[in-house]
């Protein structure tokens, strides 16, 4: 992941995130990011590795003072919370 500015983070959020159809819309952005509810946070991004990586995920790491934005495939998202060895 690379550290970016808030402006760059916002650009990727809106450009690649999918918009209202995926829930990553202006209302979500304004609620969680616009008013700097957590000052001093870093913005980290890992852009989509392939065209199949179109499921945007955002993690807030309060301990590390980071917002992390990354993309997964549909299959990766489906199995994201599976425990190792699950059949």
TORPAGU-604328 format. One record per residue: residue number from 1; residue in three letters; z, x, y of N, C-alpha, C in turn; chain. Coordinates in steps of 0.2 Angstrom, whole numbers, plus 5000, padded with zeros to 4 digits. Example, Ala and Ser with C-alpha at 12.3 -4.5 7.8 and 13.67 -1.06 7.14 Angstrom:
<num 1, residu ALA, nup 5039, neast 5066, nnorth 4972, caup 5039, caeast 5062, canorth 4978, cup 5039, ceast 5066, cnorth 4984, chaine A>
<num 2, residu SER, nup 5035, neast 5064, nnorth 4989, caup 5036, caeast 5068, canorth 4995, cup 5039, ceast 5064, cnorth 5000, chaine A>
// end
This chain:
<num 1, residu UNK, nup 5000, neast 5004, nnorth 4994, caup 5000, caeast 5000, canorth 5000, cup 5000, ceast 5004, cnorth 5006, chaine A>
<num 2, residu UNK, nup 4997, neast 5002, nnorth 5011, caup 4997, caeast 5006, canorth 5018, cup 5000, ceast 5002, cnorth 5023, chaine A>
<num 3, residu UNK, nup 5004, neast 5005, nnorth 5027, caup 5007, caeast 5002, canorth 5033, cup 5002, ceast 5000, cnorth 5038, chaine A>
<num 4, residu UNK, nup 5002, neast 4994, nnorth 5041, caup 4998, caeast 4992, canorth 5046, cup 5002, ceast 4989, cnorth 5052, chaine A>
<num 5, residu UNK, nup 4999, neast 4988, nnorth 5057, caup 5002, caeast 4984, canorth 5063, cup 5002, ceast 4977, cnorth 5061, chaine A>
<num 6, residu UNK, nup 5006, neast 4973, nnorth 5065, caup 5007, caeast 4966, canorth 5064, cup 5000, ceast 4963, cnorth 5065, chaine A>
<num 7, residu UNK, nup 4996, neast 4965, nnorth 5070, caup 4990, caeast 4962, canorth 5072, cup 4985, ceast 4963, cnorth 5066, chaine A>
<num 8, residu UNK, nup 4985, neast 4969, nnorth 5063, caup 4981, caeast 4970, canorth 5057, cup 4983, ceast 4966, cnorth 5051, chaine A>
<num 9, residu UNK, nup 4990, neast 4965, nnorth 5050, caup 4992, caeast 4961, canorth 5045, cup 4990, ceast 4954, cnorth 5046, chaine A>
<num 10, residu UNK, nup 4990, neast 4952, nnorth 5052, caup 4988, caeast 4945, canorth 5054, cup 4981, ceast 4944, cnorth 5052, chaine A>
<num 11, residu UNK, nup 4977, neast 4949, nnorth 5054, caup 4970, caeast 4948, canorth 5053, cup 4968, ceast 4948, cnorth 5046, chaine A>
<num 12, residu UNK, nup 4971, neast 4952, nnorth 5041, caup 4970, caeast 4951, canorth 5034, cup 4972, ceast 4944, cnorth 5032, chaine A>
<num 13, residu UNK, nup 4978, neast 4942, nnorth 5034, caup 4981, caeast 4936, canorth 5032, cup 4976, ceast 4930, cnorth 5033, chaine A>
<num 14, residu UNK, nup 4973, neast 4930, nnorth 5039, caup 4968, caeast 4924, canorth 5040, cup 4961, ceast 4926, cnorth 5038, chaine A>
<num 15, residu UNK, nup 4959, neast 4932, nnorth 5037, caup 4952, caeast 4933, canorth 5035, cup 4952, ceast 4933, cnorth 5028, chaine A>
<num 16, residu UNK, nup 4957, neast 4934, nnorth 5024, caup 4956, caeast 4935, canorth 5016, cup 4961, ceast 4930, cnorth 5013, chaine A>
<num 17, residu UNK, nup 4966, neast 4927, nnorth 5016, caup 4971, caeast 4923, canorth 5013, cup 4969, ceast 4916, cnorth 5011, chaine A>
<num 18, residu UNK, nup 4964, neast 4913, nnorth 5013, caup 4961, caeast 4907, canorth 5010, cup 4963, ceast 4901, cnorth 5015, chaine A>
<num 19, residu UNK, nup 4967, neast 4902, nnorth 5020, caup 4968, caeast 4896, canorth 5025, cup 4972, ceast 4890, cnorth 5022, chaine A>
<num 20, residu UNK, nup 4971, neast 4885, nnorth 5025, caup 4974, caeast 4879, canorth 5023, cup 4974, ceast 4876, cnorth 5016, chaine A>
<num 21, residu UNK, nup 4968, neast 4878, nnorth 5013, caup 4967, caeast 4876, canorth 5006, cup 4972, ceast 4879, cnorth 5001, chaine A>
<num 22, residu UNK, nup 4974, neast 4885, nnorth 5003, caup 4979, caeast 4889, canorth 4999, cup 4986, ceast 4889, cnorth 5002, chaine A>
<num 23, residu UNK, nup 4987, neast 4886, nnorth 5007, caup 4994, caeast 4886, canorth 5010, cup 4995, ceast 4891, cnorth 5015, chaine A>
<num 24, residu UNK, nup 4991, neast 4896, nnorth 5015, caup 4992, caeast 4902, canorth 5020, cup 4988, ceast 4900, cnorth 5027, chaine A>
<num 25, residu UNK, nup 4991, neast 4895, nnorth 5030, caup 4988, caeast 4893, canorth 5036, cup 4992, ceast 4895, cnorth 5043, chaine A>
<num 26, residu UNK, nup 4990, neast 4892, nnorth 5048, caup 4993, caeast 4894, canorth 5055, cup 5000, ceast 4892, cnorth 5055, chaine A>
<num 27, residu UNK, nup 5002, neast 4886, nnorth 5052, caup 5009, caeast 4884, canorth 5052, cup 5013, ceast 4888, cnorth 5048, chaine A>
<num 28, residu UNK, nup 5011, neast 4891, nnorth 5042, caup 5015, caeast 4896, canorth 5038, cup 5016, ceast 4902, cnorth 5042, chaine A>
<num 29, residu UNK, nup 5010, neast 4905, nnorth 5045, caup 5011, caeast 4911, canorth 5049, cup 5016, ceast 4910, cnorth 5055, chaine A>
<num 30, residu UNK, nup 5015, neast 4905, nnorth 5059, caup 5020, caeast 4903, canorth 5064, cup 5027, ceast 4903, cnorth 5062, chaine A>
<num 31, residu UNK, nup 5028, neast 4900, nnorth 5056, caup 5035, caeast 4899, canorth 5054, cup 5038, ceast 4905, cnorth 5052, chaine A>
<num 32, residu UNK, nup 5035, neast 4909, nnorth 5049, caup 5038, caeast 4915, canorth 5046, cup 5036, ceast 4922, cnorth 5049, chaine A>
<num 33, residu UNK, nup 5031, neast 4922, nnorth 5053, caup 5030, caeast 4929, canorth 5056, cup 5029, ceast 4929, cnorth 5064, chaine A>
<num 34, residu UNK, nup 5027, neast 4923, nnorth 5067, caup 5025, caeast 4924, canorth 5074, cup 5031, ceast 4925, cnorth 5079, chaine A>
<num 35, residu UNK, nup 5037, neast 4922, nnorth 5077, caup 5043, caeast 4923, canorth 5082, cup 5047, ceast 4929, cnorth 5080, chaine A>
<num 36, residu UNK, nup 5045, neast 4934, nnorth 5076, caup 5049, caeast 4940, canorth 5075, cup 5056, ceast 4938, cnorth 5073, chaine A>
<num 37, residu UNK, nup 5057, neast 4934, nnorth 5067, caup 5063, caeast 4932, canorth 5065, cup 5067, ceast 4938, cnorth 5062, chaine A>
<num 38, residu UNK, nup 5064, neast 4943, nnorth 5060, caup 5067, caeast 4949, canorth 5058, cup 5064, ceast 4955, cnorth 5061, chaine A>
<num 39, residu UNK, nup 5067, neast 4957, nnorth 5067, caup 5064, caeast 4963, canorth 5071, cup 5064, ceast 4969, cnorth 5067, chaine A>
<num 40, residu UNK, nup 5060, neast 4973, nnorth 5068, caup 5060, caeast 4980, canorth 5065, cup 5057, ceast 4980, cnorth 5058, chaine A>
<num 41, residu UNK, nup 5054, neast 4975, nnorth 5056, caup 5050, caeast 4975, canorth 5049, cup 5044, ceast 4979, cnorth 5049, chaine A>
<num 42, residu UNK, nup 5042, neast 4982, nnorth 5044, caup 5036, caeast 4985, canorth 5043, cup 5031, ceast 4980, cnorth 5040, chaine A>
<num 43, residu UNK, nup 5025, neast 4981, nnorth 5041, caup 5020, caeast 4977, canorth 5038, cup 5015, ceast 4982, cnorth 5033, chaine A>
<num 44, residu UNK, nup 5015, neast 4980, nnorth 5027, caup 5012, caeast 4984, canorth 5022, cup 5006, ceast 4979, cnorth 5019, chaine A>
<num 45, residu UNK, nup 5000, neast 4982, nnorth 5017, caup 4995, caeast 4978, canorth 5015, cup 4991, ceast 4982, cnorth 5009, chaine A>
<num 46, residu UNK, nup 4990, neast 4979, nnorth 5004, caup 4985, caeast 4981, canorth 4999, cup 4979, ceast 4976, cnorth 4998, chaine A>
<num 47, residu UNK, nup 4974, neast 4978, nnorth 5001, caup 4968, caeast 4973, canorth 5001, cup 4965, ceast 4972, cnorth 4994, chaine A>
<num 48, residu UNK, nup 4961, neast 4967, nnorth 4993, caup 4959, caeast 4965, canorth 4987, cup 4955, ceast 4971, cnorth 4983, chaine A>
<num 49, residu UNK, nup 4957, neast 4972, nnorth 4977, caup 4953, caeast 4978, canorth 4973, cup 4946, ceast 4976, cnorth 4971, chaine A>
<num 50, residu UNK, nup 4945, neast 4969, nnorth 4970, caup 4939, caeast 4966, canorth 4967, cup 4938, ceast 4959, cnorth 4970, chaine A>
<num 51, residu UNK, nup 4932, neast 4956, nnorth 4970, caup 4931, caeast 4949, canorth 4972, cup 4936, ceast 4945, cnorth 4968, chaine A>
<num 52, residu UNK, nup 4938, neast 4946, nnorth 4962, caup 4942, caeast 4942, canorth 4958, cup 4949, ceast 4942, cnorth 4961, chaine A>
<num 53, residu UNK, nup 4951, neast 4947, nnorth 4965, caup 4958, caeast 4947, canorth 4967, cup 4958, ceast 4943, cnorth 4974, chaine A>
<num 54, residu UNK, nup 4959, neast 4936, nnorth 4973, caup 4959, caeast 4932, canorth 4978, cup 4965, ceast 4928, cnorth 4979, chaine A>
<num 55, residu UNK, nup 4970, neast 4929, nnorth 4975, caup 4976, caeast 4926, canorth 4976, cup 4981, ceast 4930, cnorth 4980, chaine A>
<num 56, residu UNK, nup 4982, neast 4928, nnorth 4987, caup 4986, caeast 4932, canorth 4991, cup 4994, ceast 4930, cnorth 4990, chaine A>
<num 57, residu UNK, nup 4997, neast 4936, nnorth 4990, caup 5005, caeast 4935, canorth 4989, cup 5008, ceast 4939, cnorth 4995, chaine A>
<num 58, residu UNK, nup 5014, neast 4937, nnorth 4997, caup 5017, caeast 4940, canorth 5002, cup 5025, ceast 4941, cnorth 4999, chaine A>
<num 59, residu UNK, nup 5027, neast 4947, nnorth 5000, caup 5034, caeast 4948, canorth 4998, cup 5038, ceast 4950, cnorth 5004, chaine A>
<num 60, residu UNK, nup 5044, neast 4947, nnorth 5005, caup 5048, caeast 4950, canorth 5010, cup 5054, ceast 4954, cnorth 5007, chaine A>
<num 61, residu UNK, nup 5054, neast 4960, nnorth 5009, caup 5059, caeast 4965, canorth 5006, cup 5064, ceast 4966, cnorth 5012, chaine A>
<num 62, residu UNK, nup 5070, neast 4962, nnorth 5012, caup 5074, caeast 4963, canorth 5018, cup 5078, ceast 4970, cnorth 5017, chaine A>
<num 63, residu UNK, nup 5079, neast 4972, nnorth 5011, caup 5083, caeast 4979, canorth 5011, cup 5078, ceast 4984, cnorth 5013, chaine A>
<num 64, residu UNK, nup 5072, neast 4984, nnorth 5012, caup 5067, caeast 4989, canorth 5014, cup 5064, ceast 4988, cnorth 5021, chaine A>
<num 65, residu UNK, nup 5066, neast 4982, nnorth 5024, caup 5063, caeast 4980, canorth 5030, cup 5055, ceast 4980, cnorth 5030, chaine A>
<num 66, residu UNK, nup 5053, neast 4977, nnorth 5025, caup 5045, caeast 4977, canorth 5024, cup 5043, ceast 4970, cnorth 5022, chaine A>
<num 67, residu UNK, nup 5037, neast 4968, nnorth 5025, caup 5033, caeast 4963, canorth 5022, cup 5027, ceast 4966, cnorth 5019, chaine A>
<num 68, residu UNK, nup 5026, neast 4964, nnorth 5012, caup 5021, caeast 4966, canorth 5008, cup 5016, ceast 4961, cnorth 5007, chaine A>
<num 69, residu UNK, nup 5009, neast 4962, nnorth 5008, caup 5004, caeast 4957, canorth 5007, cup 4999, ceast 4961, cnorth 5002, chaine A>
<num 70, residu UNK, nup 4998, neast 4957, nnorth 4997, caup 4993, caeast 4960, canorth 4992, cup 4990, ceast 4954, cnorth 4988, chaine A>
<num 71, residu UNK, nup 4985, neast 4956, nnorth 4984, caup 4981, caeast 4951, canorth 4981, cup 4981, ceast 4952, cnorth 4973, chaine A>
<num 72, residu UNK, nup 4981, neast 4946, nnorth 4970, caup 4980, caeast 4946, canorth 4962, cup 4975, ceast 4942, cnorth 4960, chaine A>
<num 73, residu UNK, nup 4973, neast 4943, nnorth 4954, caup 4968, caeast 4938, canorth 4951, cup 4972, ceast 4932, cnorth 4949, chaine A>
<num 74, residu UNK, nup 4968, neast 4927, nnorth 4947, caup 4971, caeast 4921, canorth 4945, cup 4975, ceast 4922, cnorth 4938, chaine A>
<num 75, residu UNK, nup 4972, neast 4926, nnorth 4934, caup 4976, caeast 4927, canorth 4928, cup 4982, ceast 4931, cnorth 4929, chaine A>
<num 76, residu UNK, nup 4982, neast 4936, nnorth 4933, caup 4988, caeast 4940, canorth 4935, cup 4993, ceast 4935, cnorth 4938, chaine A>
<num 77, residu UNK, nup 4991, neast 4931, nnorth 4942, caup 4996, caeast 4926, canorth 4945, cup 4999, ceast 4922, cnorth 4940, chaine A>
<num 78, residu UNK, nup 4995, neast 4919, nnorth 4935, caup 4998, caeast 4915, canorth 4930, cup 5003, ceast 4918, cnorth 4926, chaine A>
<num 79, residu UNK, nup 5002, neast 4925, nnorth 4925, caup 5007, caeast 4929, canorth 4920, cup 5012, ceast 4933, cnorth 4924, chaine A>
<num 80, residu UNK, nup 5012, neast 4932, nnorth 4931, caup 5016, caeast 4936, canorth 4935, cup 5024, ceast 4936, cnorth 4933, chaine A>
<num 81, residu UNK, nup 5026, neast 4930, nnorth 4931, caup 5033, caeast 4929, canorth 4930, cup 5035, ceast 4929, cnorth 4922, chaine A>
<num 82, residu UNK, nup 5030, neast 4930, nnorth 4918, caup 5031, caeast 4931, canorth 4911, cup 5035, ceast 4937, cnorth 4910, chaine A>
<num 83, residu UNK, nup 5040, neast 4936, nnorth 4905, caup 5044, caeast 4941, canorth 4902, cup 5040, ceast 4946, cnorth 4898, chaine A>
<num 84, residu UNK, nup 5041, neast 4952, nnorth 4898, caup 5038, caeast 4956, canorth 4893, cup 5039, ceast 4954, cnorth 4886, chaine A>
<num 85, residu UNK, nup 5034, neast 4954, nnorth 4882, caup 5034, caeast 4952, canorth 4875, cup 5034, ceast 4945, cnorth 4874, chaine A>
<num 86, residu UNK, nup 5033, neast 4941, nnorth 4879, caup 5032, caeast 4933, canorth 4878, cup 5026, ceast 4932, cnorth 4875, chaine A>
<num 87, residu UNK, nup 5026, neast 4927, nnorth 4870, caup 5020, caeast 4925, canorth 4866, cup 5016, ceast 4920, cnorth 4870, chaine A>
// end
